Amino acid sequence: MNFADIIVAVAVFGIAILAISILRRNKKAGKSSCGCDCGSCTQSCRRR
């Protein structure tokens, strides 16, 4: 691996970690992943 490959790999890994942390934070805050209202969702994402 050359230096450019390492930089790209670190950038991709960082973006993946950022996306996962945002999804976890939104889930803890009670936000849905699609950004819509769960009450009208056909997938019924409300907890039962």
mmCIF file of the N, C-alpha and C atoms, coordinates in Angstrom:
data_MODEL
# 
_entry.id   MODEL 
# 
loop_
_atom_site.group_PDB 
_atom_site.id 
_atom_site.type_symbol 
_atom_site.label_atom_id 
_atom_site.label_alt_id 
_atom_site.label_comp_id 
_atom_site.label_asym_id 
_atom_site.label_entity_id 
_atom_site.label_seq_id 
_atom_site.pdbx_PDB_ins_code 
_atom_site.Cartn_x 
_atom_site.Cartn_y 
_atom_site.Cartn_z 
_atom_site.occupancy 
_atom_site.B_iso_or_equiv 
_atom_site.pdbx_formal_charge 
_atom_site.auth_seq_id 
_atom_site.auth_comp_id 
_atom_site.auth_asym_id 
_atom_site.auth_atom_id 
_atom_site.pdbx_PDB_model_num 
ATOM 1   N N  . MET A 1 1  ? 0.848   -1.181 0.000  1.00 0.00 ? 1  MET A N  1 
ATOM 2   C CA . MET A 1 1  ? 0.000   0.000  0.000  1.00 0.00 ? 1  MET A CA 1 
ATOM 3   C C  . MET A 1 1  ? 0.891   1.240  0.000  1.00 0.00 ? 1  MET A C  1 
ATOM 4   N N  . ASN A 1 2  ? 0.489   2.172  -0.812 1.00 0.00 ? 2  ASN A N  1 
ATOM 5   C CA . ASN A 1 2  ? 1.225   3.425  -0.807 1.00 0.00 ? 2  ASN A CA 1 
ATOM 6   C C  . ASN A 1 2  ? 0.508   4.445  0.081  1.00 0.00 ? 2  ASN A C  1 
ATOM 7   N N  . PHE A 1 3  ? 1.086   5.617  0.199  1.00 0.00 ? 3  PHE A N  1 
ATOM 8   C CA . PHE A 1 3  ? 0.579   6.637  1.110  1.00 0.00 ? 3  PHE A CA 1 
ATOM 9   C C  . PHE A 1 3  ? -0.834  7.080  0.740  1.00 0.00 ? 3  PHE A C  1 
ATOM 10  N N  . ALA A 1 4  ? -1.133  7.186  -0.539 1.00 0.00 ? 4  ALA A N  1 
ATOM 11  C CA . ALA A 1 4  ? -2.478  7.620  -0.970 1.00 0.00 ? 4  ALA A CA 1 
ATOM 12  C C  . ALA A 1 4  ? -3.541  6.595  -0.573 1.00 0.00 ? 4  ALA A C  1 
ATOM 13  N N  . ASP A 1 5  ? -3.222  5.321  -0.675 1.00 0.00 ? 5  ASP A N  1 
ATOM 14  C CA . ASP A 1 5  ? -4.165  4.273  -0.271 1.00 0.00 ? 5  ASP A CA 1 
ATOM 15  C C  . ASP A 1 5  ? -4.478  4.352  1.221  1.00 0.00 ? 5  ASP A C  1 
ATOM 16  N N  . ILE A 1 6  ? -3.455  4.628  2.005  1.00 0.00 ? 6  ILE A N  1 
ATOM 17  C CA . ILE A 1 6  ? -3.648  4.738  3.450  1.00 0.00 ? 6  ILE A CA 1 
ATOM 18  C C  . ILE A 1 6  ? -4.536  5.932  3.780  1.00 0.00 ? 6  ILE A C  1 
ATOM 19  N N  . ILE A 1 7  ? -4.319  7.056  3.130  1.00 0.00 ? 7  ILE A N  1 
ATOM 20  C CA . ILE A 1 7  ? -5.133  8.257  3.354  1.00 0.00 ? 7  ILE A CA 1 
ATOM 21  C C  . ILE A 1 7  ? -6.588  7.987  2.988  1.00 0.00 ? 7  ILE A C  1 
ATOM 22  N N  . VAL A 1 8  ? -6.828  7.338  1.869  1.00 0.00 ? 8  VAL A N  1 
ATOM 23  C CA . VAL A 1 8  ? -8.192  7.032  1.439  1.00 0.00 ? 8  VAL A CA 1 
ATOM 24  C C  . VAL A 1 8  ? -8.854  6.065  2.415  1.00 0.00 ? 8  VAL A C  1 
ATOM 25  N N  . ALA A 1 9  ? -8.131  5.059  2.865  1.00 0.00 ? 9  ALA A N  1 
ATOM 26  C CA . ALA A 1 9  ? -8.685  4.091  3.804  1.00 0.00 ? 9  ALA A CA 1 
ATOM 27  C C  . ALA A 1 9  ? -9.055  4.763  5.128  1.00 0.00 ? 9  ALA A C  1 
ATOM 28  N N  . VAL A 1 10 ? -8.208  5.646  5.622  1.00 0.00 ? 10 VAL A N  1 
ATOM 29  C CA . VAL A 1 10 ? -8.495  6.364  6.867  1.00 0.00 ? 10 VAL A CA 1 
ATOM 30  C C  . VAL A 1 10 ? -9.701  7.273  6.686  1.00 0.00 ? 10 VAL A C  1 
ATOM 31  N N  . ALA A 1 11 ? -9.816  7.938  5.549  1.00 0.00 ? 11 ALA A N  1 
ATOM 32  C CA . ALA A 1 11 ? -10.959 8.819  5.289  1.00 0.00 ? 11 ALA A CA 1 
ATOM 33  C C  . ALA A 1 11 ? -12.261 8.026  5.236  1.00 0.00 ? 11 ALA A C  1 
ATOM 34  N N  . VAL A 1 12 ? -12.268 6.903  4.559  1.00 0.00 ? 12 VAL A N  1 
ATOM 35  C CA . VAL A 1 12 ? -13.473 6.068  4.465  1.00 0.00 ? 12 VAL A CA 1 
ATOM 36  C C  . VAL A 1 12 ? -13.855 5.532  5.845  1.00 0.00 ? 12 VAL A C  1 
ATOM 37  N N  . PHE A 1 13 ? -12.875 5.094  6.614  1.00 0.00 ? 13 PHE A N  1 
ATOM 38  C CA . PHE A 1 13 ? -13.130 4.597  7.959  1.00 0.00 ? 13 PHE A CA 1 
ATOM 39  C C  . PHE A 1 13 ? -13.702 5.714  8.841  1.00 0.00 ? 13 PHE A C  1 
ATOM 40  N N  . GLY A 1 14 ? -13.162 6.906  8.726  1.00 0.00 ? 14 GLY A N  1 
ATOM 41  C CA . GLY A 1 14 ? -13.653 8.043  9.506  1.00 0.00 ? 14 GLY A CA 1 
ATOM 42  C C  . GLY A 1 14 ? -15.085 8.410  9.149  1.00 0.00 ? 14 GLY A C  1 
ATOM 43  N N  . ILE A 1 15 ? -15.414 8.386  7.876  1.00 0.00 ? 15 ILE A N  1 
ATOM 44  C CA . ILE A 1 15 ? -16.780 8.695  7.437  1.00 0.00 ? 15 ILE A CA 1 
ATOM 45  C C  . ILE A 1 15 ? -17.749 7.635  7.947  1.00 0.00 ? 15 ILE A C  1 
ATOM 46  N N  . ALA A 1 16 ? -17.340 6.374  7.924  1.00 0.00 ? 16 ALA A N  1 
ATOM 47  C CA . ALA A 1 16 ? -18.200 5.294  8.424  1.00 0.00 ? 16 ALA A CA 1 
ATOM 48  C C  . ALA A 1 16 ? -18.453 5.453  9.926  1.00 0.00 ? 16 ALA A C  1 
ATOM 49  N N  . ILE A 1 17 ? -17.433 5.768  10.683 1.00 0.00 ? 17 ILE A N  1 
ATOM 50  C CA . ILE A 1 17 ? -17.583 5.977  12.128 1.00 0.00 ? 17 ILE A CA 1 
ATOM 51  C C  . ILE A 1 17 ? -18.495 7.165  12.396 1.00 0.00 ? 17 ILE A C  1 
ATOM 52  N N  . LEU A 1 18 ? -18.345 8.236  11.637 1.00 0.00 ? 18 LEU A N  1 
ATOM 53  C CA . LEU A 1 18 ? -19.195 9.416  11.787 1.00 0.00 ? 18 LEU A CA 1 
ATOM 54  C C  . LEU A 1 18 ? -20.658 9.083  11.499 1.00 0.00 ? 18 LEU A C  1 
ATOM 55  N N  . ALA A 1 19 ? -20.907 8.339  10.435 1.00 0.00 ? 19 ALA A N  1 
ATOM 56  C CA . ALA A 1 19 ? -22.285 7.969  10.080 1.00 0.00 ? 19 ALA A CA 1 
ATOM 57  C C  . ALA A 1 19 ? -22.916 7.095  11.161 1.00 0.00 ? 19 ALA A C  1 
ATOM 58  N N  . ILE A 1 20 ? -22.156 6.148  11.686 1.00 0.00 ? 20 ILE A N  1 
ATOM 59  C CA . ILE A 1 20 ? -22.682 5.274  12.734 1.00 0.00 ? 20 ILE A CA 1 
ATOM 60  C C  . ILE A 1 20 ? -22.990 6.072  13.991 1.00 0.00 ? 20 ILE A C  1 
ATOM 61  N N  . SER A 1 21 ? -22.119 7.006  14.338 1.00 0.00 ? 21 SER A N  1 
ATOM 62  C CA . SER A 1 21 ? -22.362 7.788  15.548 1.00 0.00 ? 21 SER A CA 1 
ATOM 63  C C  . SER A 1 21 ? -23.580 8.693  15.393 1.00 0.00 ? 21 SER A C  1 
ATOM 64  N N  . ILE A 1 22 ? -23.792 9.248  14.222 1.00 0.00 ? 22 ILE A N  1 
ATOM 65  C CA . ILE A 1 22 ? -24.979 10.084 13.979 1.00 0.00 ? 22 ILE A CA 1 
ATOM 66  C C  . ILE A 1 22 ? -26.247 9.243  14.069 1.00 0.00 ? 22 ILE A C  1 
ATOM 67  N N  . LEU A 1 23 ? -26.236 8.045  13.495 1.00 0.00 ? 23 LEU A N  1 
ATOM 68  C CA . LEU A 1 23 ? -27.402 7.170  13.567 1.00 0.00 ? 23 LEU A CA 1 
ATOM 69  C C  . LEU A 1 23 ? -27.712 6.769  15.011 1.00 0.00 ? 23 LEU A C  1 
ATOM 70  N N  . ARG A 1 24 ? -26.678 6.464  15.792 1.00 0.00 ? 24 ARG A N  1 
ATOM 71  C CA . ARG A 1 24 ? -26.895 6.084  17.192 1.00 0.00 ? 24 ARG A CA 1 
ATOM 72  C C  . ARG A 1 24 ? -27.442 7.261  18.001 1.00 0.00 ? 24 ARG A C  1 
ATOM 73  N N  . ARG A 1 25 ? -26.900 8.459  17.754 1.00 0.00 ? 25 ARG A N  1 
ATOM 74  C CA . ARG A 1 25 ? -27.368 9.649  18.470 1.00 0.00 ? 25 ARG A CA 1 
ATOM 75  C C  . ARG A 1 25 ? -28.820 9.945  18.124 1.00 0.00 ? 25 ARG A C  1 
ATOM 76  N N  . ASN A 1 26 ? -29.184 9.826  16.859 1.00 0.00 ? 26 ASN A N  1 
ATOM 77  C CA . ASN A 1 26 ? -30.569 10.068 16.449 1.00 0.00 ? 26 ASN A CA 1 
ATOM 78  C C  . ASN A 1 26 ? -31.509 9.021  17.054 1.00 0.00 ? 26 ASN A C  1 
ATOM 79  N N  . LYS A 1 27 ? -31.064 7.775  17.122 1.00 0.00 ? 27 LYS A N  1 
ATOM 80  C CA . LYS A 1 27 ? -31.913 6.731  17.700 1.00 0.00 ? 27 LYS A CA 1 
ATOM 81  C C  . LYS A 1 27 ? -32.147 6.996  19.182 1.00 0.00 ? 27 LYS A C  1 
ATOM 82  N N  . LYS A 1 28 ? -31.114 7.423  19.898 1.00 0.00 ? 28 LYS A N  1 
ATOM 83  C CA . LYS A 1 28 ? -31.266 7.729  21.316 1.00 0.00 ? 28 LYS A CA 1 
ATOM 84  C C  . LYS A 1 28 ? -32.186 8.935  21.527 1.00 0.00 ? 28 LYS A C  1 
ATOM 85  N N  . ALA A 1 29 ? -32.197 9.861  20.566 1.00 0.00 ? 29 ALA A N  1 
ATOM 86  C CA . ALA A 1 29 ? -33.046 11.045 20.666 1.00 0.00 ? 29 ALA A CA 1 
ATOM 87  C C  . ALA A 1 29 ? -34.474 10.755 20.230 1.00 0.00 ? 29 ALA A C  1 
ATOM 88  N N  . GLY A 1 30 ? -34.756 9.547  19.748 1.00 0.00 ? 30 GLY A N  1 
ATOM 89  C CA . GLY A 1 30 ? -36.106 9.165  19.343 1.00 0.00 ? 30 GLY A CA 1 
ATOM 90  C C  . GLY A 1 30 ? -36.456 9.550  17.928 1.00 0.00 ? 30 GLY A C  1 
ATOM 91  N N  . LYS A 1 31 ? -35.481 9.937  17.147 1.00 0.00 ? 31 LYS A N  1 
ATOM 92  C CA . LYS A 1 31 ? -35.739 10.288 15.749 1.00 0.00 ? 31 LYS A CA 1 
ATOM 93  C C  . LYS A 1 31 ? -35.725 9.026  14.901 1.00 0.00 ? 31 LYS A C  1 
ATOM 94  N N  . SER A 1 32 ? -36.544 9.040  13.851 1.00 0.00 ? 32 SER A N  1 
ATOM 95  C CA . SER A 1 32 ? -36.554 7.890  12.955 1.00 0.00 ? 32 SER A CA 1 
ATOM 96  C C  . SER A 1 32 ? -35.432 8.027  11.937 1.00 0.00 ? 32 SER A C  1 
ATOM 97  N N  . SER A 1 33 ? -35.025 6.929  11.359 1.00 0.00 ? 33 SER A N  1 
ATOM 98  C CA . SER A 1 33 ? -33.920 6.954  10.411 1.00 0.00 ? 33 SER A CA 1 
ATOM 99  C C  . SER A 1 33 ? -34.317 7.555  9.071  1.00 0.00 ? 33 SER A C  1 
ATOM 100 N N  . CYS A 1 34 ? -35.626 7.514  8.757  1.00 0.00 ? 34 CYS A N  1 
ATOM 101 C CA . CYS A 1 34 ? -36.058 8.042  7.456  1.00 0.00 ? 34 CYS A CA 1 
ATOM 102 C C  . CYS A 1 34 ? -36.391 9.527  7.538  1.00 0.00 ? 34 CYS A C  1 
ATOM 103 N N  . GLY A 1 35 ? -36.576 10.057 8.746  1.00 0.00 ? 35 GLY A N  1 
ATOM 104 C CA . GLY A 1 35 ? -36.878 11.466 8.912  1.00 0.00 ? 35 GLY A CA 1 
ATOM 105 C C  . GLY A 1 35 ? -38.356 11.789 8.806  1.00 0.00 ? 35 GLY A C  1 
ATOM 106 N N  . CYS A 1 36 ? -39.190 10.780 8.677  1.00 0.00 ? 36 CYS A N  1 
ATOM 107 C CA . CYS A 1 36 ? -40.633 10.990 8.549  1.00 0.00 ? 36 CYS A CA 1 
ATOM 108 C C  . CYS A 1 36 ? -41.329 10.755 9.883  1.00 0.00 ? 36 CYS A C  1 
ATOM 109 N N  . ASP A 1 37 ? -42.629 10.999 9.893  1.00 0.00 ? 37 ASP A N  1 
ATOM 110 C CA . ASP A 1 37 ? -43.433 10.786 11.079 1.00 0.00 ? 37 ASP A CA 1 
ATOM 111 C C  . ASP A 1 37 ? -43.771 9.309  11.191 1.00 0.00 ? 37 ASP A C  1 
ATOM 112 N N  . CYS A 1 38 ? -43.400 8.697  12.309 1.00 0.00 ? 38 CYS A N  1 
ATOM 113 C CA . CYS A 1 38 ? -43.638 7.261  12.480 1.00 0.00 ? 38 CYS A CA 1 
ATOM 114 C C  . CYS A 1 38 ? -45.118 6.923  12.614 1.00 0.00 ? 38 CYS A C  1 
ATOM 115 N N  . GLY A 1 39 ? -45.933 7.888  13.003 1.00 0.00 ? 39 GLY A N  1 
ATOM 116 C CA . GLY A 1 39 ? -47.349 7.630  13.152 1.00 0.00 ? 39 GLY A CA 1 
ATOM 117 C C  . GLY A 1 39 ? -48.031 7.300  11.838 1.00 0.00 ? 39 GLY A C  1 
ATOM 118 N N  . SER A 1 40 ? -47.509 7.844  10.756 1.00 0.00 ? 40 SER A N  1 
ATOM 119 C CA . SER A 1 40 ? -48.120 7.580  9.459  1.00 0.00 ? 40 SER A CA 1 
ATOM 120 C C  . SER A 1 40 ? -47.295 6.604  8.616  1.00 0.00 ? 40 SER A C  1 
ATOM 121 N N  . CYS A 1 41 ? -46.334 5.980  9.232  1.00 0.00 ? 41 CYS A N  1 
ATOM 122 C CA . CYS A 1 41 ? -45.436 5.081  8.519  1.00 0.00 ? 41 CYS A CA 1 
ATOM 123 C C  . CYS A 1 41 ? -46.094 3.726  8.301  1.00 0.00 ? 41 CYS A C  1 
ATOM 124 N N  . THR A 1 42 ? -46.019 3.202  7.103  1.00 0.00 ? 42 THR A N  1 
ATOM 125 C CA . THR A 1 42 ? -46.576 1.889  6.811  1.00 0.00 ? 42 THR A CA 1 
ATOM 126 C C  . THR A 1 42 ? -45.699 0.782  7.354  1.00 0.00 ? 42 THR A C  1 
ATOM 127 N N  . GLN A 1 43 ? -44.440 1.081  7.658  1.00 0.00 ? 43 GLN A N  1 
ATOM 128 C CA . GLN A 1 43 ? -43.532 0.086  8.206  1.00 0.00 ? 43 GLN A CA 1 
ATOM 129 C C  . GLN A 1 43 ? -43.699 -0.047 9.713  1.00 0.00 ? 43 GLN A C  1 
ATOM 130 N N  . SER A 1 44 ? -44.474 0.831  10.317 1.00 0.00 ? 44 SER A N  1 
ATOM 131 C CA . SER A 1 44 ? -44.789 0.799  11.747 1.00 0.00 ? 44 SER A CA 1 
ATOM 132 C C  . SER A 1 44 ? -43.528 0.732  12.591 1.00 0.00 ? 44 SER A C  1 
ATOM 133 N N  . CYS A 1 45 ? -42.778 1.809  12.579 1.00 0.00 ? 45 CYS A N  1 
ATOM 134 C CA . CYS A 1 45 ? -41.514 1.821  13.322 1.00 0.00 ? 45 CYS A CA 1 
ATOM 135 C C  . CYS A 1 45 ? -41.720 2.177  14.784 1.00 0.00 ? 45 CYS A C  1 
ATOM 136 N N  . ARG A 1 46 ? -42.963 2.345  15.208 1.00 0.00 ? 46 ARG A N  1 
ATOM 137 C CA . ARG A 1 46 ? -43.239 2.623  16.627 1.00 0.00 ? 46 ARG A CA 1 
ATOM 138 C C  . ARG A 1 46 ? -42.949 1.388  17.453 1.00 0.00 ? 46 ARG A C  1 
ATOM 139 N N  . ARG A 1 47 ? -42.504 1.618  18.684 1.00 0.00 ? 47 ARG A N  1 
ATOM 140 C CA . ARG A 1 47 ? -42.281 0.480  19.585 1.00 0.00 ? 47 ARG A CA 1 
ATOM 141 C C  . ARG A 1 47 ? -43.612 -0.037 20.075 1.00 0.00 ? 47 ARG A C  1 
ATOM 142 N N  . ARG A 1 48 ? -43.708 -1.332 20.166 1.00 0.00 ? 48 ARG A N  1 
ATOM 143 C CA . ARG A 1 48 ? -44.959 -1.955 20.583 1.00 0.00 ? 48 ARG A CA 1 
ATOM 144 C C  . ARG A 1 48 ? -44.909 -2.360 22.013 1.00 0.00 ? 48 ARG A C  1 
# 
